[in-house]
Amino acid sequence: MSDEHTETGTGWPQPAGPTRPQGPAGEPDPRPDAPDPDEVSPLVPGGSPRAEPERNAKADDDAATVDLSRAVEEVAAPAVGAGSGRRVSTAALMIAALLALLGFTLVVQLRTTSTDPTVAATRQEDLVRILYDLDAREVRLRQDIAALEESQRQLRSGEQGRRVALEEASRRADELGILAGTLPARGPGLSVRFVAGGGEPISASRVLDAVQELRGAGAEAMQISGGGGVAVRVVASTYFLNGDNGALVVDGRRLTGPFTITVIGDPATMRTALNIPGGVVASVAGDGGNVIVEDREVAEVSALHAPISLEHARPVS
């Protein structure tokens, strides 16, 4: 054995110079003044120490780079071979751009399919009322279409065409007379009575709301009467004003409470229209009053409206 080596006690040579005595393999230095092995910085070639955390950080960076490269290689096609870092970076940028475009497309789609702000701001009671009115109007229009198609078929049937034409004209004249208020009418319907309460009278706006709700529910004829027995036929041109001492002025005639509307139409449909949330019954109850709705198997609408003399309108030939 040369002078450059000393015996370590294990049979292996050790470089000459200051050495640290060690115990058996795996055990720390038994000397009391021996330095902590963890605090001794390893030496690199050239004798310059380098901290262990730096080597660990570099190792972590290398591992993260390898993992990213592997993930990109699995997604990108064709596969990128080892050592082509520039191609890997290009594929990663392309994937990131595609993901950003997909996210932007989803955001635009969600904003496009969002609900109408006008409908979203509408009250639930108003939506129910609009839907109900549309359904009732659709039913009436379908019935009118069916009746007109049947009349057309009969008018084209040959020998009975003239007689059918006269009957159709008479029927239409009766319907128009009822709608215009120049003919009395009877049929199934409702009696709607308004009773004031809490010291607040029934306003003209509440009665007008009831008339509009009934018309939307298919009312065919109606009249309003006061406590004194005076009745006024309600037609398209009828107006309502607040009078003194809780009275109403209807088409220029003064009516005192309680007020009763007699209407002809489908009782179930009209009752539902009056009792919808936020409707006439709920509004009058909120004012402290009460609305009494009763079915009538035969409702009498006997008040008549004077015919209006047309000054400007002429039929189209």
Protein Blocks (a to p, Z undefined) as FASTA:
>chain_A
ZZkbccehnopacdedjddddddehiacfbfkbccfklpccddehiiacdfklmmmmmmm
mmmmmmmmmmmmmmpccdddehilmlmmmmmmmmmmmmmmmmmmmmmmmmmmpccfklmm
pcfklmmmmmmmmmmmmmmmmmmmmmmmmmmmmmmnojmmmmmmmmmmmmmmmmmmmmno
paccdddddddddddehhiacdfklmmmmmmmmmmnopabdcdddfkopacdddfklccd
ddeehiaceehiacdddddddddddfklmmmmmmgghilmlmmmmnopacdddddfbacd
fbccdddddfkbccdZZ
